[in-house]
Amino acid sequence: MQNFLKELKISELNKGVSTGTKWLSASGEKIISSSPVDGKPIASVNSCDKRSFDYVVETAQNAFLEWRKWPVPKRGEIIRQIGNELRKNKANLGKLVSFEMGKSLQEGMGEVQEMIDIADFSLGLSRQLYGLTMHSERPGHRMYEQYHPLGIVGIISAFNFPVAVWSWNSLIAMVCGDVCIWKPSEKTPLCGIACQQIISKVFKENKVPEGVCNLITGGREIGEWLCSDTNVALISATGSTRMGKAVSATVGARLGKSLLELGGNNAIIISKEADLNIALVGCLFGAVGTAGQRCTSTRRLIIHEEIYDTFKKKLVNAYKQLKIGDPLKEENHVGPLIDKDAVQNYLNAIDQIKKQGGKMAVAGGTLSGKGFESGCYVKPCIAEVTNDMEIVQHETFAPILYLIKYKTLEEAIALQNGVPQGLSSAIFTLNLREAEVFLSNGGSDCGIANVNIGTSGAEIGGAFGGEKETGGGRESGSDAWKVYMRRQTNTINYSDTLPLAQGIKFTV
């Protein structure tokens, strides 16, 4: 067994339901987590059953009644200690992320660092959950706004970022006074269990109410229970657009709140005035990082016709230098896809590209032989296409990069915006006017728009999220904390009369 699995005590625990420091003996369907690195089982987990789910919700409700009364800086102190525990466990947790999900070791470590960063950010928030004060139109009155916690926040996370997205939501929500119920992806349950193990130490030492941060593992049915439960004030769900539509319909039917981070079909515009060397790095990492399994992965390159052939040649040469293999070996750039279903989706997409008239500039395919026994390793590929092809309009969660020509900046922006999704976008240009037009009201229609950096690798300080079929709402930085709270407007009358608003007269 890998040493990091022993250090995280993964082998000692096959329970997938926790209320913070207590592990429940749930009797749900057994989940076997297998690594896409070698195809071998890592461990099995007993997933959540309905009785355990109801108990978790009840425990969370009771915890909220106490947790919301803790002073916000005191809640921030708990998050500070969680950040320190994550620092201690960064190497082991980063390796687990890499091993269970398949992303490169550098990316696994980077994901844990992102958790540490959001802990620091949340600690800062504990001193600045500000409201507003405004002047009343009535004499002797004062008005202000304040924010209160919502209650239970349900978190449904995806396999591609098995720990970071949980931290974006849970650490900020806990500082805000909410309690959390986390359902990690059934493809990466061990990452969720490891995180729960890490934070439970902090909870025990500080006598945090049982039920402040809960874990429920399992498949789609468990997610449906979470979305349907009227006791859950907010559902934050990360996944496909199809999944998000189902979540939105279920939560909306009970007038609950939802925060959706869904599919991306992200494009980079390469201007004829770009620094092509910088652009090459941004495009390459955006397309092949995490084996193309990021919601912010670069799917489309929209390249000016005057430099199209030059940049394509640079890109093809760069693809020849990519090293594919065991993600725990730092020399490898690209690891496996998450499972064989993802491989089949990748192969189906290549087949559709060819049928719809696309031309392969770098051929794709699967890899076999020594080191590739899991059957989850594929070749990053490049296809020359037009933006209106049906396959290009959809997100394929794999390292497939589309090349598209353009003549004018207006055309390039229209192509960039001409897909149903609206998460991340970028332009590489040294022309200030082009950059400003791209960022203007008539430019990119995405939630994220970058200049001279790629589409992936967002920092936690900025609010993260997209538009159109990417969902709605924002996570992580800026004022995204407001999503996890309810706003209240207060008016105080300190006069000896009761004047009414809008000059209304009412006498008895």
C-alpha positions as CSV (number, residue, x, y, z in Angstrom):
1,M,0.0,0.0,0.0
2,Q,1.1,3.5,-0.8
3,N,2.6,5.3,2.3
4,F,0.3,8.3,1.9
5,L,-2.8,6.0,2.2
6,K,-1.4,4.7,5.5
7,E,-0.7,8.2,6.8
8,L,-4.2,9.4,5.9
9,K,-5.6,6.1,7.5
10,I,-7.6,5.4,4.4
11,S,-7.3,1.6,4.9
12,E,-8.7,1.8,8.4
13,L,-12.0,3.3,7.6
14,N,-14.7,2.0,5.2
15,K,-17.4,4.2,6.5
16,G,-18.6,7.0,4.3
17,V,-20.9,9.0,6.5
18,S,-19.8,11.4,9.2
19,T,-21.2,14.2,11.4
20,G,-17.9,15.8,12.1
21,T,-16.1,13.6,14.6
22,K,-18.4,10.6,14.6
23,W,-18.5,8.0,11.8
24,L,-21.9,6.3,11.2
25,S,-22.4,2.6,10.3
26,A,-24.4,3.3,7.1
27,S,-25.7,0.4,5.1
28,G,-25.9,2.0,1.7
29,E,-24.4,0.5,-1.5
30,K,-20.7,-0.3,-1.2
31,I,-18.5,1.9,-3.4
32,I,-15.2,0.6,-4.6
33,S,-12.7,3.4,-5.4
34,S,-10.2,2.4,-8.1
35,S,-7.3,4.4,-9.2
36,P,-7.2,5.4,-12.9
37,V,-3.4,5.4,-12.5
38,D,-3.2,1.6,-12.4
39,G,-6.8,0.4,-12.5
40,K,-6.5,-1.3,-9.1
41,P,-9.0,-0.9,-6.2
42,I,-7.8,1.4,-3.4
43,A,-10.5,0.9,-0.8
44,S,-14.2,0.3,-0.4
45,V,-16.7,2.6,1.2
46,N,-20.1,2.0,2.7
47,S,-22.2,4.8,1.3
48,C,-25.1,6.6,2.9
49,D,-28.6,5.1,3.4
50,K,-31.8,7.0,4.0
51,R,-31.9,6.5,7.7
52,S,-28.3,7.8,8.1
53,F,-29.1,10.7,5.8
54,D,-32.0,11.8,7.9
55,Y,-29.9,11.5,11.0
56,V,-27.2,13.7,9.4
57,V,-29.8,16.4,8.5
58,E,-31.2,16.4,12.0
59,T,-27.7,16.6,13.5
60,A,-26.9,19.5,11.2
61,Q,-30.0,21.4,12.1
62,N,-29.2,21.1,15.8
63,A,-25.6,22.1,15.2
64,F,-26.7,25.2,13.3
65,L,-28.7,26.5,16.3
66,E,-25.5,26.6,18.3
67,W,-22.9,27.3,15.7
68,R,-24.6,30.5,14.4
69,K,-24.2,32.0,17.9
70,W,-20.4,31.6,18.0
71,P,-18.8,35.0,17.4
72,V,-17.6,35.2,13.8
73,P,-13.9,35.6,14.7
74,K,-14.2,32.5,16.9
75,R,-15.5,30.6,13.9
76,G,-12.6,32.1,11.9
77,E,-10.2,30.6,14.5
78,I,-11.5,27.1,13.7
79,I,-10.9,27.7,10.0
80,R,-7.4,28.9,10.8
81,Q,-6.6,25.7,12.6
82,I,-8.1,23.7,9.7
83,G,-5.7,25.5,7.4
84,N,-2.8,24.5,9.6
85,E,-3.9,20.9,9.5
86,L,-4.1,21.0,5.8
87,R,-0.6,22.4,5.7
88,K,0.6,19.4,7.7
89,N,-1.2,17.0,5.4
90,K,-0.5,18.7,2.1
91,A,1.9,16.1,0.7
92,N,-0.2,13.1,1.6
93,L,-3.5,14.6,0.6
94,G,-2.0,15.9,-2.7
95,K,-0.8,12.5,-3.5
96,L,-4.2,11.0,-2.7
97,V,-5.9,13.5,-5.0
98,S,-3.4,12.6,-7.8
99,F,-3.8,8.9,-7.2
100,E,-7.6,8.7,-6.9
101,M,-8.5,11.3,-9.5
102,G,-5.5,10.9,-11.9
103,K,-4.3,14.5,-12.2
104,S,-0.6,15.2,-12.1
105,L,1.2,15.4,-8.7
106,Q,1.9,19.1,-9.2
107,E,-1.8,19.7,-9.8
108,G,-2.8,17.6,-6.8
109,M,-0.5,19.6,-4.6
110,G,-1.8,22.8,-6.1
111,E,-5.3,21.8,-5.3
112,V,-4.5,21.3,-1.6
113,Q,-2.6,24.6,-1.6
114,E,-5.8,26.1,-2.9
115,M,-7.6,24.7,0.1
116,I,-5.0,26.3,2.4
117,D,-5.4,29.6,0.6
118,I,-9.2,29.6,0.9
119,A,-8.7,28.9,4.7
120,D,-6.6,32.0,4.9
121,F,-9.1,34.0,2.9
122,S,-12.0,32.7,5.1
123,L,-10.0,33.7,8.2
124,G,-9.8,37.2,6.9
125,L,-13.5,37.2,6.2
126,S,-14.2,36.5,9.8
127,R,-13.2,40.1,10.6
128,Q,-15.1,41.7,7.7
129,L,-18.5,40.4,6.9
130,Y,-19.7,43.9,6.3
131,G,-23.1,45.3,5.9
132,L,-24.2,48.8,4.8
133,T,-25.5,51.9,6.6
134,M,-27.8,54.3,4.7
135,H,-29.7,57.5,5.4
136,S,-33.4,57.3,6.0
137,E,-35.9,59.8,4.4
138,R,-37.6,60.0,7.8
139,P,-36.1,62.2,10.6
140,G,-34.9,60.4,13.7
141,H,-34.5,57.1,11.8
142,R,-31.4,55.0,10.9
143,M,-31.3,52.3,8.3
144,Y,-28.7,49.5,7.8
145,E,-28.2,46.1,6.3
146,Q,-26.8,43.0,8.0
147,Y,-26.2,39.4,6.9
148,H,-27.2,36.3,8.8
149,P,-26.3,32.7,8.0
150,L,-28.7,30.6,5.9
151,G,-28.6,27.3,7.7
152,I,-27.7,24.0,6.1
153,V,-25.6,24.3,2.9
154,G,-25.5,21.2,0.8
155,I,-22.4,20.7,-1.3
156,I,-22.3,18.4,-4.3
157,S,-18.7,18.3,-5.8
158,A,-17.3,16.7,-8.9
159,F,-14.4,14.3,-9.3
160,N,-12.1,16.7,-11.2
161,F,-11.5,18.9,-8.1
162,P,-12.3,16.4,-5.4
163,V,-11.2,18.6,-2.4
164,A,-10.7,22.2,-3.5
165,V,-14.3,23.0,-4.5
166,W,-15.5,21.6,-1.2
167,S,-13.2,24.0,0.6
168,W,-14.4,26.9,-1.5
169,N,-17.9,26.3,-0.2
170,S,-17.5,24.8,3.3
171,L,-14.8,27.0,4.8
172,I,-16.6,30.2,3.7
173,A,-20.0,28.9,4.7
174,M,-18.7,27.9,8.1
175,V,-17.3,31.3,8.8
176,C,-20.6,32.8,7.8
177,G,-22.3,30.6,10.5
178,D,-23.8,27.9,8.2
179,V,-23.4,24.2,8.6
180,C,-22.5,21.9,5.7
181,I,-23.4,18.5,4.3
182,W,-21.0,17.4,1.6
183,K,-21.6,14.8,-1.0
184,P,-18.3,14.2,-2.9
185,S,-18.3,12.5,-6.2
186,E,-18.8,8.7,-6.0
187,K,-15.7,8.5,-8.2
188,T,-13.5,10.1,-5.6
189,P,-15.0,9.2,-2.2
190,L,-11.6,8.7,-0.4
191,C,-10.6,12.3,-0.9
192,G,-13.8,13.3,1.0
193,I,-13.1,10.8,3.8
194,A,-9.5,12.0,4.1
195,C,-10.7,15.7,4.4
196,Q,-13.2,14.7,7.1
197,Q,-10.5,12.9,9.0
198,I,-8.3,16.0,8.9
199,I,-10.9,18.5,10.1
200,S,-12.3,16.1,12.8
201,K,-9.1,16.7,14.8
202,V,-9.7,20.4,14.9
203,F,-13.4,19.9,15.8
204,K,-12.5,17.6,18.7
205,E,-9.9,19.9,20.2
206,N,-12.2,22.9,20.0
207,K,-15.5,21.3,21.0
208,V,-17.2,22.3,17.8
209,P,-20.8,21.2,17.8
210,E,-21.3,17.8,16.2
211,G,-22.9,18.3,12.8
212,V,-21.2,21.5,11.7
213,C,-19.5,19.8,8.8
214,N,-21.0,16.5,7.6
215,L,-20.0,14.0,5.0
216,I,-22.3,11.7,3.0
217,T,-20.9,9.5,0.2
218,G,-22.9,7.8,-2.5
219,G,-24.3,8.1,-5.9
220,R,-27.0,10.1,-7.7
221,E,-29.8,9.0,-5.3
222,I,-28.0,10.6,-2.3
223,G,-27.7,13.8,-4.2
224,E,-31.4,13.8,-5.0
225,W,-32.2,13.4,-1.3
226,L,-30.0,16.4,-0.5
227,C,-31.6,18.6,-3.3
228,S,-35.2,17.6,-2.3
229,D,-34.8,18.2,1.5
230,T,-36.6,21.4,2.5
231,N,-34.2,21.7,5.5
232,V,-31.3,22.4,3.2
233,A,-31.3,26.1,2.5
234,L,-28.7,26.2,-0.3
235,I,-27.4,23.6,-2.7
236,S,-24.0,24.3,-4.2
237,A,-23.5,21.8,-7.1
238,T,-20.6,21.4,-9.4
239,G,-20.9,19.1,-12.5
240,S,-22.3,18.9,-16.0
241,T,-24.9,21.2,-17.4
242,R,-27.3,18.2,-17.6
243,M,-26.8,17.5,-13.9
244,G,-27.2,21.2,-13.1
245,K,-30.6,21.4,-14.8
246,A,-31.9,18.5,-12.8
247,V,-30.6,20.1,-9.5
248,S,-32.1,23.5,-10.5
249,A,-35.5,22.0,-11.2
250,T,-35.6,20.0,-7.9
251,V,-34.4,22.8,-5.7
252,G,-36.4,25.4,-7.6
253,A,-39.6,23.4,-7.1
254,R,-39.3,23.9,-3.3
255,L,-38.1,27.5,-3.8
256,G,-34.7,26.7,-2.4
257,K,-31.5,28.5,-3.3
258,S,-28.9,27.0,-5.6
259,L,-25.4,27.9,-6.7
260,L,-24.5,26.1,-9.9
261,E,-21.0,25.7,-11.4
262,L,-21.5,23.6,-14.6
263,G,-19.9,23.0,-18.0
264,G,-17.5,25.1,-19.8
265,N,-16.5,25.3,-23.5
266,N,-13.7,27.8,-23.1
267,A,-11.9,29.6,-25.8
268,I,-8.7,31.6,-26.2
269,I,-8.4,34.2,-28.9
270,I,-4.8,34.4,-30.4
271,S,-4.3,37.8,-32.0
272,K,-1.8,38.4,-34.7
273,E,-0.3,40.9,-32.2
274,A,0.1,38.2,-29.5
275,D,3.4,37.1,-27.9
276,L,3.2,33.6,-29.3
277,N,5.7,32.1,-26.9
278,I,3.6,33.2,-23.9
279,A,0.4,32.2,-25.7
280,L,1.8,28.7,-26.4
281,V,2.3,28.0,-22.7
282,G,-1.2,29.2,-21.7
283,C,-2.9,27.2,-24.5
284,L,-0.9,24.0,-23.8
285,F,-1.6,23.9,-20.1
286,G,-5.2,25.0,-20.6
287,A,-5.8,22.1,-23.0
288,V,-3.9,19.2,-21.4
289,G,-3.8,20.1,-17.7
290,T,-5.8,17.6,-15.7
291,A,-6.1,15.7,-19.0
292,G,-8.6,18.2,-20.2
293,Q,-10.9,17.5,-17.2
294,R,-11.2,21.0,-15.8
295,C,-14.4,23.0,-16.2
296,T,-12.0,25.8,-17.2
297,S,-10.0,23.6,-19.7
298,T,-9.3,25.3,-23.0
299,R,-11.5,23.6,-25.6
300,R,-11.2,26.1,-28.5
301,L,-8.4,28.2,-30.0
302,I,-9.6,31.0,-32.2
303,I,-6.5,32.1,-34.1
304,H,-6.0,35.0,-36.5
305,E,-5.6,33.8,-40.1
306,E,-2.3,35.5,-40.6
307,I,-0.6,33.6,-37.8
308,Y,-2.7,30.4,-37.9
309,D,-0.2,28.2,-39.6
310,T,2.7,29.5,-37.6
311,F,0.9,28.9,-34.3
312,K,-0.4,25.6,-35.3
313,K,3.1,24.4,-36.1
314,K,4.3,25.6,-32.6
315,L,1.4,23.8,-31.0
316,V,1.9,20.5,-32.8
317,N,5.6,20.5,-31.9
318,A,4.8,21.2,-28.3
319,Y,2.3,18.3,-28.2
320,K,5.1,16.0,-29.4
321,Q,7.0,16.8,-26.2
322,L,4.2,15.9,-23.8
323,K,5.0,13.1,-21.4
324,I,2.0,10.9,-20.5
325,G,2.0,8.5,-17.6
326,D,1.8,7.9,-13.9
327,P,0.7,11.3,-12.5
328,L,2.7,10.6,-9.3
329,K,5.9,10.9,-11.3
330,E,6.7,14.6,-11.5
331,E,8.2,14.4,-15.0
332,N,4.8,13.5,-16.5
333,H,2.6,16.3,-17.8
334,V,-0.6,14.3,-18.4
335,G,-2.2,11.5,-16.4
336,P,-5.2,9.3,-17.1
337,L,-8.8,10.1,-17.6
338,I,-11.0,9.3,-14.6
339,D,-12.4,6.0,-15.9
340,K,-13.1,4.0,-19.0
341,D,-16.5,5.7,-19.6
342,A,-14.5,9.0,-20.0
343,V,-12.2,7.2,-22.4
344,Q,-15.2,6.1,-24.5
345,N,-16.7,9.6,-24.5
346,Y,-13.3,10.9,-25.8
347,L,-13.2,8.3,-28.6
348,N,-16.8,9.0,-29.5
349,A,-16.0,12.7,-29.8
350,I,-13.0,12.0,-32.1
351,D,-15.3,9.9,-34.3
352,Q,-17.9,12.7,-34.5
353,I,-15.2,15.3,-35.3
354,K,-14.2,13.3,-38.4
355,K,-17.8,12.6,-39.4
356,Q,-18.7,16.3,-39.2
357,G,-15.7,17.3,-41.4
358,G,-13.0,18.1,-38.9
359,K,-9.4,17.4,-39.7
360,M,-7.0,16.0,-37.1
361,A,-3.8,18.0,-36.7
362,V,-2.6,15.8,-33.9
363,A,-4.1,12.3,-33.9
364,G,-5.7,11.0,-30.7
365,G,-6.2,7.5,-29.4
366,T,-5.7,5.3,-26.4
367,L,-2.4,4.1,-24.9
368,S,-1.7,0.5,-23.9
369,G,1.2,-1.5,-22.7
370,K,3.5,-1.1,-19.7
371,G,2.4,1.7,-17.4
372,F,-1.0,2.1,-19.2
373,E,-2.7,-1.1,-17.9
374,S,-5.7,0.8,-16.4
375,G,-7.0,1.5,-19.9
376,C,-7.6,5.2,-18.9
377,Y,-4.7,6.8,-20.7
378,V,-5.3,8.7,-24.0
379,K,-3.3,11.0,-26.3
380,P,-4.1,14.7,-26.2
381,C,-5.2,15.6,-29.7
382,I,-5.8,18.7,-31.9
383,A,-8.6,19.1,-34.5
384,E,-9.1,21.8,-37.1
385,V,-12.9,22.6,-37.1
386,T,-15.5,25.2,-37.6
387,N,-17.3,26.7,-34.6
388,D,-20.8,25.6,-35.8
389,M,-20.0,21.9,-35.8
390,E,-22.4,20.1,-33.4
391,I,-19.5,18.4,-31.5
392,V,-17.7,21.8,-31.0
393,Q,-20.9,23.2,-29.4
394,H,-20.7,20.6,-26.6
395,E,-18.2,20.1,-23.8
396,T,-16.1,16.9,-24.1
397,F,-14.3,16.3,-20.8
398,A,-11.1,15.2,-22.4
399,P,-7.9,16.6,-23.9
400,I,-9.3,17.5,-27.3
401,L,-8.4,21.0,-28.6
402,Y,-10.2,22.7,-31.5
403,L,-8.5,25.2,-33.9
404,I,-10.6,27.8,-35.6
405,K,-9.6,30.7,-37.9
406,Y,-10.8,34.3,-37.7
407,K,-10.2,37.5,-39.6
408,T,-11.5,40.4,-37.4
409,L,-11.6,40.8,-33.6
410,E,-15.4,41.2,-33.8
411,E,-15.6,37.9,-35.6
412,A,-13.3,36.3,-33.0
413,I,-15.5,37.5,-30.1
414,A,-18.6,36.3,-31.8
415,L,-17.0,32.9,-32.2
416,Q,-15.9,32.8,-28.6
417,N,-19.4,33.7,-27.4
418,G,-21.1,31.5,-30.0
419,V,-21.6,28.4,-27.7
420,P,-24.2,27.7,-25.0
421,Q,-21.6,27.8,-22.2
422,G,-20.1,30.8,-20.6
423,L,-17.5,30.0,-18.0
424,S,-13.9,31.1,-18.9
425,S,-12.3,33.0,-21.8
426,A,-9.0,34.6,-22.7
427,I,-7.3,36.7,-25.3
428,F,-3.5,36.9,-26.0
429,T,-2.7,40.2,-27.5
430,L,-0.2,43.1,-27.0
431,N,-2.7,45.5,-28.5
432,L,-4.3,47.5,-25.7
433,R,-7.4,48.3,-27.8
434,E,-8.0,44.6,-28.5
435,A,-7.7,43.8,-24.8
436,E,-10.1,46.5,-23.8
437,V,-12.7,45.5,-26.4
438,F,-12.5,41.9,-25.3
439,L,-13.2,43.0,-21.7
440,S,-15.8,45.5,-22.6
441,N,-19.6,45.2,-22.5
442,G,-19.6,44.0,-26.1
443,G,-16.7,41.5,-25.5
444,S,-16.6,38.2,-23.8
445,D,-19.9,37.0,-22.3
446,C,-18.2,34.7,-19.8
447,G,-17.9,34.9,-16.0
448,I,-14.1,34.9,-16.4
449,A,-12.3,36.9,-19.0
450,N,-8.5,37.0,-19.0
451,V,-5.8,38.9,-21.0
452,N,-2.4,37.2,-21.7
453,I,-3.1,34.2,-19.4
454,G,-5.1,31.1,-20.2
455,T,-8.6,30.0,-19.3
456,S,-7.7,27.8,-16.3
457,G,-5.8,28.4,-13.1
458,A,-8.2,30.9,-11.4
459,E,-7.0,32.4,-8.1
460,I,-9.1,32.1,-5.0
461,G,-9.2,35.9,-4.5
462,G,-11.6,36.4,-7.3
463,A,-15.2,35.2,-7.5
464,F,-15.4,32.1,-9.6
465,G,-18.4,31.2,-11.8
466,G,-20.0,31.5,-15.2
467,E,-23.0,32.5,-17.3
468,K,-25.5,30.9,-19.7
469,E,-25.5,27.1,-19.4
470,T,-22.5,27.2,-17.0
471,G,-25.1,27.9,-14.3
472,G,-25.1,30.9,-12.0
473,G,-23.7,32.4,-8.8
474,R,-20.2,32.7,-7.6
475,E,-17.9,30.8,-5.4
476,S,-14.5,31.4,-3.7
477,G,-13.3,35.0,-3.4
478,S,-14.5,38.6,-3.7
479,D,-18.0,39.0,-2.1
480,A,-19.1,35.4,-3.0
481,W,-19.6,34.9,0.8
482,K,-22.9,36.7,0.4
483,V,-24.4,33.7,-1.4
484,Y,-24.1,31.8,1.9
485,M,-26.0,34.4,3.9
486,R,-29.4,36.1,4.0
487,R,-29.6,39.8,3.8
488,Q,-31.7,41.7,6.2
489,T,-32.6,45.4,6.1
490,N,-33.1,47.1,9.5
491,T,-34.7,50.4,10.3
492,I,-34.5,52.0,13.8
493,N,-36.7,54.8,14.9
494,Y,-35.1,56.7,17.7
495,S,-37.5,59.7,17.6
496,D,-40.6,60.3,19.7
497,T,-43.0,60.2,16.7
498,L,-43.8,57.6,14.0
499,P,-43.6,59.3,10.6
500,L,-44.5,57.0,7.7
501,A,-42.5,56.6,4.5
502,Q,-43.3,58.4,1.3
503,G,-45.0,61.2,3.3
504,I,-48.1,59.1,4.0
505,K,-50.4,60.5,6.7
506,F,-52.3,58.2,9.0
507,T,-54.1,59.4,12.1
508,V,-56.3,57.7,14.6
